[in-house]
Amino acid sequence: MSSSRGRSRIAGPAAGNEVKSLNGYFLITLPLMTYIVAACYCDIRYQAIFNWLNIIFFTLALTVQFWTGGLSGISTAITGMLAGFVILLIPYRKEWACGGDVKFLFTIGAFIGPSQVFFSSLYGLVIGYYYDYILVNP
């Protein structure tokens, strides 16, 4: 009889990959949340998202993506960055969004990748709609 009933079946390098993967999510989530809080503070307080803030966190996003995923992580960051840019390109050209909004989504895309930046911008659109039309202009 085997005595491995209570133990996990994952052993060796596979178990280490799970821990690395969870740390990768933490390494992306912590600076991402820090960036969102700092950008929201600057936007509310000064009505601007400063370039230095975007540059610092964009560089950090590239570093974290490389650290957690290697060249594949860099590829995810670049495609996320481009997706964030494309999503707000038309609103920026029509002057519905400002340059800070584009740079904000640009940096968010570098952190979370193209598919997630699309959904997060949709969530932001819904939240912004409810904030503006229900709370500000009832």
Buried (B, 14 or more C-beta within 10 A) or exposed (E): EEEEEEEEEEEEEEEEEEEEEEEBEEBBEEBBEEBBEBBEEBBEEEEEBBEEBBEBBBEBBBBBBBEBBEEEBBEBBBBBBBBBBBBBEEBBEEEEBBEBBBBBBBBBBBBBBBEBBBEBBEEBEEEEEEEEEEEEEE
